[in-house]
């Protein structure tokens, strides 16, 4: 495992848990994201694992899937642009 984050779920509300997706990493490293849900303790653990993303990209391109899905993770200035967009999205989501 390359990453891990644990959160306690509120007891009085339902929660939607979205850990991410394999093949569409938006962070600095191309990691697969997933979640482990423990309903007895009302905890969710977000985790990340390395995978062969280049092989995934080759297979997606071979299947003639849409280019946006098969792009490699952003580098250089584009990585900063993606971080900026994610930060603003979180900012506005918190104010809704």
N, C-alpha and C positions, 0 to 999 in steps of 0.2 A: 504494500500500500504506500502510496506517495502522499496522500493527504487525508485528513480526518477532521471532522467537526461534529460535536454532539450538541443537541438542543433538547430542552425539556418542552413538552407540548402542554398547552393550557388545558386544564381538565374540563372547563365549561364550554368549549367551542370545538367545532369540527375544523380540521386543517387540511389544506391541499399541499401535498408535498411533491415538489418537482426537482429531482436531483440533477437533471441535465440529460444529455444524449451522447452516445458514442458516435464519433465521426463528425461532430460539429463543435469541437472545443473552442471556447472563446478566450481562454486564458493564455498565459505565456507558454505553457507546455501542453501538448496534445494528450490529455488524460481522459480516460473514460470515467464518468461520474455516475454514482448510484447511491441509494439510500437503504439503510437497514432500519426497519420500524419495529420497536418493542412496545406493544400495546399494554403489557402488564405494568411496565414502569413509565409509560407515556413519554418515551424518548425516541428521537430519531437521530441516527448517525449518518452524516453525509461523508462519503468516502470517494477516493479517486484511485485509479490504478493505471499503470502504463500499459499500452498496447501497441501493436505494429500499425500505426496510423498510415504509413506509406502504402502498406499492402491494402488497407481499406480503401484508400484513395484510388489505387490502381483498379480494384474490383468495381468501385462505383463508376469510374470512367468507362471501364469495359462494358458495364451494363447500360451505358449511354444515359446516365442520370443527369439532372440539371447541374450546370456548372457551379452554382452557388453552394450546392451540397458537397461538392468534391474539392472545394478550395482548401489549400493547406492553411494552417493557422496563420493569422496575420503576423508580419514581422516589421521591424523598424517603426516608421512613423504610423503605419496602419494599425499596429498593435496599440499605440497610444490613442488613436482615434477610437478603436473599439472600447478601450477602457473608459474614455471620456463619455461615449454613448451609454455605456452600462451605468456609469455613475449618475448621469442625468436621468436615466430611466428609473433608477432606485429613488433618486430625489423626488421625482414627480409622483411615483407610486406611493411614497410615504405621505404625500399631501392629498391624496384622493379620499 
